[in-house]
Amino acid sequence: MALIAIVLSIAAVAISVFEVSAMREQYTASVWPYVAVEKSYSADGFTISIANKGVGPAVIGAVELRVADTPVTAVGSFFEKFFAARAADDAYYAEENVINYYDYRSGDASYSVLAPGEKSVLFGLPWKTNRIRTERLVEDILAEGVNADVCYCSLSGECWTAELNKPLAQRIEQCPGLDDSAPGAVARD
C-alpha cells in the first residue's frame, strides 16, 4: 500500500512539472510580438515604418535608419547633406526648397513599447503638389541603399532583430542597451 502511494506521488509530481512547462510555453506564445520593418507607398506618400504584427507587446530596443550604411540621426540634416552632395551635378537638387521641415515625417521608436497592431513611422514623405518631384526624390533616396533595423524583445525576454528587405526576424540573445530600466523591460532569469 505504501509503495502505491509513493508511485502515485511521483506520478503527480511528474504531471505537475509537465503542466508547468506547458503553461510556460503557452504564456510565451501568448505574448509573442512579431515586428516588421516596412516601406510602403500609399495615396498619402511614402513611409518606412515598424509594425507589431504579433499577439503580444514588443519591447523596442534600438531602432536605426541608415542610408548607404550611414546612420541617419536627424532626418533634416540627412536631407541637407543629400541635396548638397547632388546640387553641383543635378539642377533638381540645386533648386531652393525641394523639401523643408514641413514636408517630411520622422520618428524614433527606440526604447519604447509597441502594442499588437500598432505602427510607428520612422521616415515619411507625403506626395507634394508636384508628385513627380517627390517620386523622384524617393527613388533617389532608395537608390542610395536605405535600410532600417529594429531590435525588440517579448515580455518573456526573447529577443529578435528585424530589418527592412529581410522577410524574417533573427533571434538574438539580448538587445544592446535594453536593460531592466527600459520601458516594459523584463528581468531575465
C-alpha positions in Angstrom: 0.0 0.0 0.0 2.8 2.4 0.9 4.5 1.6 -2.4 1.4 2.5 -4.4 1.2 5.9 -2.5 4.8 6.6 -3.4 4.3 5.7 -7.1 1.2 7.9 -7.2 3.1 10.8 -5.6 5.9 10.5 -8.1 3.4 10.5 -11.0 1.6 13.5 -9.6 4.9 15.4 -9.3 5.8 14.5 -12.9 2.4 15.6 -14.2 2.8 18.9 -12.3 6.2 19.5 -13.8 4.8 18.8 -17.3 1.9 21.1 -16.8 4.1 24.0 -15.6 6.3 23.5 -18.7 3.2 23.5 -21.0 1.9 26.7 -19.2 5.2 28.4 -19.7 5.2 27.6 -23.4 1.6 28.8 -23.7 2.4 32.1 -21.9 5.4 32.6 -24.2 3.3 32.1 -27.3 0.5 34.4 -25.9 2.9 37.4 -25.6 5.0 36.8 -28.8 5.4 40.0 -30.8 6.4 40.0 -34.5 7.9 43.3 -35.6 8.2 44.0 -39.3 10.2 46.9 -40.9 8.2 48.0 -43.9 8.4 50.5 -46.7 5.1 51.5 -48.3 3.6 53.7 -50.9 0.0 55.0 -50.4 -2.2 57.8 -51.5 -0.7 59.9 -48.8 3.0 59.3 -49.7 6.0 57.1 -49.0 6.9 55.7 -45.5 9.3 53.4 -43.8 7.8 52.2 -40.5 7.9 49.4 -38.0 4.7 47.5 -37.2 4.0 44.9 -34.5 2.1 42.1 -36.3 2.3 39.7 -33.3 -0.1 38.9 -30.5 2.0 40.4 -27.7 3.6 43.8 -27.0 7.1 44.4 -28.4 9.7 46.0 -26.1 11.6 48.0 -28.6 15.4 48.4 -28.2 17.5 50.3 -30.7 15.9 51.4 -34.0 18.3 52.6 -36.7 17.6 54.2 -40.1 20.6 54.1 -42.5 21.3 55.4 -45.9 24.4 54.0 -47.7 25.3 52.3 -44.4 25.5 55.6 -42.6 23.1 56.0 -39.6 20.6 58.8 -40.0 20.4 60.5 -36.6 18.4 63.6 -37.8 16.3 63.5 -40.9 16.7 67.2 -41.5 20.5 67.1 -41.6 20.3 64.0 -43.8 18.3 66.0 -46.4 20.8 68.9 -46.2 23.7 66.5 -46.9 21.8 64.5 -49.5 20.9 67.7 -51.5 24.4 69.3 -51.1 26.1 66.2 -52.5 24.0 66.3 -55.6 23.4 70.1 -56.2 26.5 70.6 -58.4 25.6 67.8 -60.8 21.8 68.0 -60.9 19.7 71.1 -61.2 16.8 69.4 -59.5 18.7 69.3 -56.2 20.1 72.9 -56.7 16.6 74.4 -56.6 15.5 76.1 -53.4 13.1 74.4 -51.1 13.0 71.0 -52.8 12.0 69.8 -49.3 11.7 71.6 -46.0 10.9 70.7 -42.4 7.1 70.6 -43.0 7.5 68.2 -46.0 8.6 65.0 -44.1 7.7 62.9 -41.1 10.2 61.3 -38.9 10.0 59.4 -35.6 12.1 57.4 -33.3 10.5 54.4 -31.6 13.7 53.4 -29.8 13.3 52.2 -26.2 9.5 52.1 -26.2 6.7 49.5 -26.3 4.8 48.8 -29.4 1.3 47.2 -28.8 0.0 44.5 -31.1 -1.3 46.0 -34.3 0.5 49.3 -33.6 2.7 51.0 -36.2 5.4 53.7 -35.8 6.6 55.8 -38.8 10.4 56.1 -38.9 10.5 58.2 -42.0 7.8 59.5 -44.4 7.5 61.8 -47.4 4.0 63.0 -48.4 3.3 63.5 -52.1 3.6 67.2 -52.6 1.6 69.2 -55.2 4.2 68.1 -57.7 4.0 64.4 -57.1 6.6 63.6 -59.8 9.2 65.6 -57.9 8.5 63.7 -54.7 8.6 60.4 -56.5 12.0 61.2 -58.0 13.3 62.1 -54.5 12.0 58.8 -53.1 13.6 56.9 -56.0 16.9 58.6 -55.5 16.9 58.0 -51.7 16.1 54.3 -52.2 18.8 54.0 -54.8 21.3 55.1 -52.2 20.6 52.0 -50.2 18.1 52.8 -47.5 17.9 50.3 -44.7 16.3 50.2 -41.2 16.5 47.7 -38.4 15.0 47.3 -35.0 15.9 45.2 -32.0 12.9 44.0 -29.9 12.0 41.6 -27.1 8.9 39.9 -25.9 7.6 40.2 -22.3 9.1 36.7 -21.7 12.6 38.0 -22.6 13.1 36.5 -26.0 14.7 39.0 -28.4 15.0 39.4 -32.2 16.2 41.9 -34.8 14.2 42.8 -37.9 15.5 44.5 -40.9 14.0 46.2 -44.0 14.2 44.0 -47.0 14.6 40.8 -44.9 11.4 38.8 -44.5 12.2 37.0 -41.2 13.4 38.4 -37.9 16.6 36.9 -36.5 16.7 35.6 -32.9 19.4 37.1 -30.7 20.4 36.8 -27.1 19.6 40.3 -26.0 19.1 43.8 -27.4 22.1 46.1 -26.8 21.2 48.9 -24.5 17.9 47.3 -23.4 18.1 46.7 -19.7 15.8 46.5 -16.7 15.3 50.3 -16.7 13.9 50.4 -20.2 10.1 50.8 -20.6 8.5 47.3 -20.4 11.8 45.6 -19.9 11.7 42.3 -18.2 14.3 40.9 -15.7 16.0 37.8 -17.1 16.3 34.6 -15.2 
